């Protein structure tokens, strides 16, 4: 006689929204109070109905990257005869999406302006931006070539474009900088932060960067809004080109407000961990060593370095070991 298989154990029902009804109601009320408090502190700020979307701008960058580099970043495999058609298709998608995000930004700024924007201003910005794409392609090509020359670990320029964080960051910056220049400053900032999130490289879209720019490794690099970087500059990880104090705490005046970050002239190399603050000039052809802290101008062809580390004699080494032991090290 066959035995009857045991009945399956009852399963717990999946939680639903009603399971947390009390918590949801309380949280909705608390969030309403938080929003009201924020709006009270911002009395001149109107209600935000449209705003640039990071998700939408990520799609814009994806389509622009494919149009700029069809095979390597767009995955196009249709042959030279169809390449222009592919580029046109990618541009059509990119520019349509970009126009929507620029319009969202202008709608946001309209609440701050006492003059109405022209209805075709989003289209004008997108048209002017489109005219810069060939220059962006040429600049990124020069950046990739500089990286290939400067990094003996690179096996090809293609490897750099598709995999190096510095190449990804500078591609985003070349796009964002043009949009920033044309007045779409929030759209530009979102694009720069998309790269920052992926690479740890923080380049303000207002920064002016010349051709053949190479960031090696890259994590922790910070380049401020008013920085000016010349041709053939190389930075390593954790370099900061920053301002000396927050804008609200800085002395008033055009120089402190609009020229807060360093000028780095042509063919300068800045090694890992260097911090350069304020409107100082690093002269052409200089080398700034790792972990250097600079607040003053550096003449051309200079080498600035920290004192070298010393090797401790046996007695000094023993004394250091005793001190470390006292602190549980």
C-alpha positions in Angstrom: 0.0 0.0 0.0 1.5 3.3 -1.1 1.9 5.9 1.6 0.2 9.3 1.1 2.8 12.1 0.7 2.7 14.7 3.4 0.8 17.9 2.7 3.0 20.9 2.0 3.5 23.3 4.9 1.3 26.4 4.7 3.2 29.4 3.4 3.1 32.8 4.9 1.2 35.3 2.7 3.4 37.9 1.0 3.3 41.3 2.7 1.3 44.0 1.0 1.0 47.7 1.3 -1.9 47.2 3.8 0.5 45.3 6.0 2.3 48.6 6.7 -0.7 50.9 6.5 -0.1 52.4 10.0 3.6 53.1 9.2 2.8 54.5 5.8 0.2 56.9 7.2 2.6 58.1 9.8 5.5 58.6 7.4 3.4 60.4 4.9 2.4 62.9 7.6 6.0 63.3 8.7 7.2 63.9 5.2 4.5 66.4 4.6 5.7 68.3 7.7 9.3 68.1 6.4 8.3 69.5 3.0 6.3 72.3 4.7 9.3 73.3 6.8 11.6 73.4 3.8 9.1 75.6 1.9 8.8 77.9 4.8 12.6 78.4 4.8 12.4 79.1 1.0 9.7 81.7 0.8 10.8 83.1 -2.6 11.0 79.7 -4.2 8.1 78.6 -6.3 6.7 75.1 -6.6 8.9 72.8 -8.7 6.9 71.2 -11.5 9.7 70.3 -13.9 13.3 69.5 -13.3 16.2 67.9 -15.3 16.2 64.1 -14.8 19.4 62.2 -14.1 17.9 59.1 -15.7 17.0 61.0 -18.8 20.4 62.7 -19.1 22.1 59.3 -18.7 20.3 58.2 -21.8 21.3 61.5 -23.5 25.0 60.7 -22.8 24.6 57.1 -23.9 23.2 58.2 -27.3 25.8 61.0 -27.7 28.6 58.6 -26.9 27.4 56.2 -29.5 27.2 59.1 -32.1 30.7 60.3 -31.2 32.2 56.8 -31.2 29.9 54.5 -33.1 31.8 51.3 -33.0 33.6 51.5 -29.7 30.9 53.1 -27.5 27.9 52.5 -29.7 28.4 48.9 -30.6 27.8 49.6 -34.3 28.9 46.7 -36.5 27.1 47.7 -39.8 30.2 48.7 -41.9 31.3 52.1 -43.1 28.5 52.4 -45.6 25.8 52.5 -42.9 27.9 54.3 -40.2 26.5 57.8 -40.9 22.9 56.4 -40.8 23.7 55.0 -37.3 25.2 58.3 -36.2 22.1 60.2 -37.4 19.8 57.8 -35.6 21.8 58.2 -32.3 21.9 62.0 -32.7 18.1 62.1 -33.3 17.5 60.2 -30.0 20.1 62.2 -28.1 18.9 65.7 -29.2 15.2 65.0 -28.7 15.9 63.8 -25.1 18.3 66.7 -24.5 15.8 69.3 -25.7 13.3 67.9 -23.1 15.8 68.2 -20.3 17.0 71.7 -21.3 13.3 72.8 -21.4 12.8 71.3 -17.9 15.7 73.4 -16.6 14.5 76.6 -18.2 11.0 76.0 -16.8 12.7 75.7 -13.4 14.6 78.9 -13.8 11.6 80.8 -15.1 10.3 81.1 -11.6 13.5 83.0 -10.7 13.4 85.4 -13.7 11.3 88.5 -14.2 11.6 88.1 -18.0 10.0 85.3 -20.0 12.4 83.0 -21.8 11.9 82.8 -25.6 9.8 79.8 -26.5 12.5 78.5 -28.8 15.3 78.9 -26.3 15.6 75.1 -25.6 15.9 74.5 -29.4 18.5 77.2 -29.8 20.7 75.8 -27.0 20.5 72.3 -28.5 21.3 73.5 -32.0 24.3 75.5 -30.7 25.4 72.4 -28.7 25.1 70.2 -31.7 27.5 72.4 -33.6 30.2 71.6 -31.0 30.1 67.8 -31.3 32.8 67.5 -34.0 35.1 69.6 -31.7 34.2 67.4 -28.7 35.2 64.3 -30.8 38.5 65.9 -31.7 39.3 66.9 -28.1 38.5 63.4 -26.7 40.6 61.8 -29.4 43.5 64.0 -28.3 42.9 63.1 -24.6 42.9 59.4 -25.5 46.1 59.8 -27.5 47.7 61.6 -24.5 46.7 58.8 -22.2 48.1 56.1 -24.6 51.5 58.0 -24.7 51.5 58.6 -21.0 50.6 55.1 -19.7 52.9 52.2 -20.6 50.2 49.8 -19.2 47.8 50.7 -22.0 47.7 48.2 -24.9 45.7 50.3 -27.3 43.9 53.6 -27.5 40.7 51.7 -27.9 41.3 50.1 -24.4 41.6 53.6 -22.9 38.4 54.9 -24.4 36.2 52.0 -23.4 37.7 51.2 -20.0 39.7 54.0 -18.4 37.9 56.1 -15.8 39.8 59.2 -16.8 38.6 58.8 -20.4 35.0 58.4 -19.2 35.2 61.4 -17.0 36.7 63.7 -19.6 34.2 62.6 -22.2 31.4 63.6 -19.8 33.2 66.8 -19.1 33.6 67.8 -22.7 29.9 67.4 -23.2 28.9 69.0 -19.9 31.2 72.0 -20.4 29.6 73.0 -23.7 26.1 72.8 -22.2 27.3 74.8 -19.2 28.7 77.5 -21.5 25.4 77.7 -23.3 23.5 78.3 -20.0 22.1 74.8 -19.2 24.0 74.7 -16.0 21.9 72.2 -14.1 21.8 69.8 -17.1 25.6 70.2 -17.3 26.1 69.6 -13.6 24.0 66.4 -13.6 26.0 65.0 -16.5 29.3 65.7 -14.7 27.9 64.0 -11.6 27.0 60.9 -13.6 30.7 60.5 -14.3 31.6 61.3 -10.7 29.3 58.5 -9.5 31.0 56.0 -11.8 34.6 57.1 -11.5 35.1 59.1 -8.4 36.4 62.0 -10.5 34.7 65.3 -9.8 35.1 67.9 -12.5 32.9 70.9 -12.4 31.4 71.5 -15.8 32.5 75.2 -15.7 36.2 74.2 -15.6 38.2 75.1 -18.7 40.4 72.2 -19.8 42.7 72.2 -22.8 43.5 69.3 -25.2 45.6 66.2 -24.6 44.4 66.0 -20.9 45.2 62.8 -19.0 43.9 61.7 -15.6 45.8 58.6 -14.6 43.9 56.2 -12.2 41.7 59.2 -11.3 39.9 58.3 -8.1 39.5 61.3 -5.8 40.5 64.0 -8.4 38.6 67.3 -7.8 38.7 70.2 -10.3 36.8 73.3 -9.4 34.5 75.5 -11.4 36.9 78.3 -12.3 40.0 76.2 -12.8 41.9 76.7 -16.1 44.0 73.8 -17.4 46.3 74.1 -20.4 47.4 71.7 -23.1 49.1 68.4 -22.3 48.5 68.4 -18.5 48.6 65.1 -16.6 47.0 64.5 -13.2 47.2 61.5 -10.9 44.7 60.2 -8.3 43.5 62.4 -5.4 44.7 65.7 -6.9 42.6 68.7 -5.8 42.4 72.0 -7.8 40.2 73.8 -5.3 39.2 77.0 -3.7 40.6 78.3 -0.4 37.3 78.8 1.4 33.6 78.4 0.7 32.2 81.2 -1.5 30.0 82.6 1.3 33.1 82.9 3.6 35.5 84.3 1.0 36.3 88.1 0.8 34.0 89.9 -1.6 35.3 91.0 -5.0 35.4 89.7 -8.6 38.7 87.8 -8.2 37.5 85.8 -5.2 34.1 85.2 -6.6 34.8 84.4 -10.2 38.4 83.2 -10.1 38.6 80.9 -7.1 40.6 78.0 -8.5 44.1 77.4 -9.9 45.5 78.0 -13.4 47.6 75.1 -14.6 49.7 76.0 -17.6 50.7 73.7 -20.5 52.7 70.4 -20.0 52.3 70.3 -16.2 52.3 67.0 -14.3 50.7 66.8 -10.8 51.3 63.7 -8.8 49.0 61.8 -6.5 47.5 63.6 -3.4 48.7 67.1 -4.3 46.4 69.9 -3.1 46.5 73.3 -4.9 44.1 75.9 -3.6 43.1 79.4 -4.7 43.8 81.4 -7.9 47.5 80.4 -8.1 49.3 79.7 -11.3 51.4 76.6 -11.9 53.9 77.5 -14.6 54.4 75.7 -17.9 56.3 72.5 -17.7 56.4 72.2 -13.9 56.2 69.0 -11.9 54.3 69.0 -8.6 55.1 66.0 -6.4 52.8 63.8 -4.4 51.0 65.1 -1.3 52.3 68.7 -1.8 50.1 71.5 -0.4 50.3 74.7 -2.5 48.9 78.2 -1.9 51.3 80.2 -4.0 52.3 80.6 -7.7 55.0 78.2 -9.1 57.3 79.5 -11.8 57.6 77.7 -15.1 59.8 74.5 -15.3 59.8 74.1 -11.5 59.8 70.9 -9.5 58.0 71.1 -6.1 58.3 68.1 -3.8 57.9 67.1 -0.2 61.1 66.2 1.7 62.0 62.6 1.2 61.2 60.1 3.8 64.2 59.0 6.0 65.4 55.6 7.1 65.5 55.4 10.9 68.7 54.3 12.7 68.3 51.3 15.0 68.0 53.4 18.2 65.4 55.7 16.7 63.5 52.7 15.3 63.4 51.1 18.8 62.2 54.4 20.4 59.4 54.7 17.8 58.4 51.1 18.4 58.2 51.7 22.2 56.0 54.8 21.6 53.7 52.9 19.3 53.4 50.1 21.9 52.4 52.6 24.5 49.3 53.4 22.4 48.5 49.8 21.6 49.7 50.0 17.9 
